[in-house]
C-alpha cells in the first residue's frame, strides 16, 4: 500500500511539473496618465518629428533621418508606441473590454506600421504613418478624455497665448 501511495504522489508531482510554470500576475505601476506623459507621448513625438518640411519667407527647410543611428531612434519610438498599447490593456487601465481594447489595438497597428517604415528606412512612409499614429491617439482621446481640462498633461497655472511667427 505504501508503494502505491508513493507512486501516486510521484505521478502527481510529474503531472504538476508538466503543466508549465505558474502564471506570474502582472502588476501595473503607472497610471494611464503617467504612461501617456512618460512613454506614449515622447515616443509619438519621436515619430512625428522624424520627417518634416517648413516653408517660410526664408525658404524651405526639410529634415529626415540620414544615419543608421537616427533611424534606430525612430525605430525605438515606433516600437515603444506599439508595446505601450499592450500596457494600456493591462488590468485597471482598460476602461472597458470593447472600445478601449479595440482602440489600443489600433494604436498597436499604427505603431507596427511605423516599425516597418523605420526598419525600411523609408522617410516618406514615416511621414505618412505619422497621421495614422495621430489618428489612433486622437480617436481615443476624443472618447475617453471628453471634459478633462488638462487631457493628461501638467497644467500651466499662468498660460500664455501662443506666439505666431509670420
N, C-alpha and C positions, 0 to 999 in steps of 0.2 A: 504494500500500500504506500509506503514512503517513497519508493522509487517512482511509482506512478504520479504521485503528487509533485515530486521533484521534476519529472518530465513535463508535467503540465505547466509548472512555473517557468521552466526553461523555454517552453513553447510560447508562452505569453510574452516573455522578455524578447524573444526573437521577433514576434509579431510587432511589438512596440517599436523595436529598432527599425523595422522595415517601413513603418508609417512615415518616416521622414522627420525632419527637425520640427520642433514645436514652433508654432507661429509666434513671431515677436510682434507685440502690439505697437502700432505707430503712436507716437506721442508728439503731436503738433506743438510747437513752441510759439511761433509768430502768429499774430492775428492777420486777417485778410489785409487790413490797412498797412501793417508792417511789411507783409510780403510785397504789396504794391510799391510802397515807398523805397524799400531797400533791395528788392530783387527784380520785380517786373518792370517798373518804370526805368531804372537805369539800363536794363538790358534792351528795352524797346528803344530808348534814346540812342543806343549804340547803332542799332539797325537803321533807325530813322535818319541819323546824322551821317551815315556812311557815304552817301552819294547825294550830291545836290548841285544846284546852279543858282546863282544870284545874278540878276541883271539889273544894273543901276546906270546912272549917268556916267559913272567911271568905266563902264564896260561890263564884261561878263566874267564871272568867277565860277569855275567848275571844280569840284573835287570828287574823288573816288579813291578807294584803296588801291595802292600800287605795289605793295610788298607782301610777301607771304605773312609777315608779322602783322600787318594791318588786316589782312584777311582773316587771320587767326582770331583777332579781337572780335571781328564781326561774327565769325562762326561761334565764338563763345557767347556772345549776346543772343544769337538766334537759338542756340541750344538751351540757354538759360530760360528764354521765353517758353520754349517747348516743355521743359521739365517743370517750370513754375506752374503750368496749367495742371499738372498732376498734383502739385501741392495744394492747389485751390479746391481739389475734390476730396481732400482727406478730412475725415471727422466733422467737427462742428463748423468748419469753414464752409462746407457746402450748404448753401442757403436752402436748397431743395434738391430733390433727386431727378428732376426732369430738366427744366430750363437751365438752371445753373450748370448742371453737368454737361449739357449739350453746348453751352457757351464756352465752358472751359475746354471742351474737346475741340471747338472751333479755334480757340486760341492756340492749342497744340498743333492743329493742322496748319495754321498760318505760320507758326514757328518752324514747322518741318519744311515748309516751302522756303523759308529764309535760310534754313540749314543747307538745303540742296543748292540754293543760289550761291551761298558763301563757299561751299565746297567746290563749286564750279568756277568760283571767282568771276561771277557774272554781275557786273555793276548795274547794268540795265535791269536785270531781274531783281536785284536787291532794291532798287528804287521803286519798281512796280509793286513788289511784295510789301513794301512799307505801308501801302494802302490797305492791304489785306490784314496786316497786323493791327493797324489803327482801327479798322472797322470791327475786328473781333473784340478789341478793348471797348470801343465806343458803344457797341450794342449792349454789352453787359453793364457798363456804367449807366447808360440811359435807363435801364430797367431796375437795377439794384441800388443806384445812388440818387434816385429822384428825391429832391427835398433836402439832401445833405449838403449844407452850405460849403463845406471845405472839400468835399469829394475825396477824402482820404489824405489830403495834403496839410502841411502845417500852415496855419493861418498867420498872415501878417497883420498885426494889430494896427499898423499905420499904412494901409495900402496906398500906393501912389499910382496915378493913372499911367498907362503905358505911353512911352515916348515914341512917336512915329518919325522915322527918318525919311526924308524925301529926296 
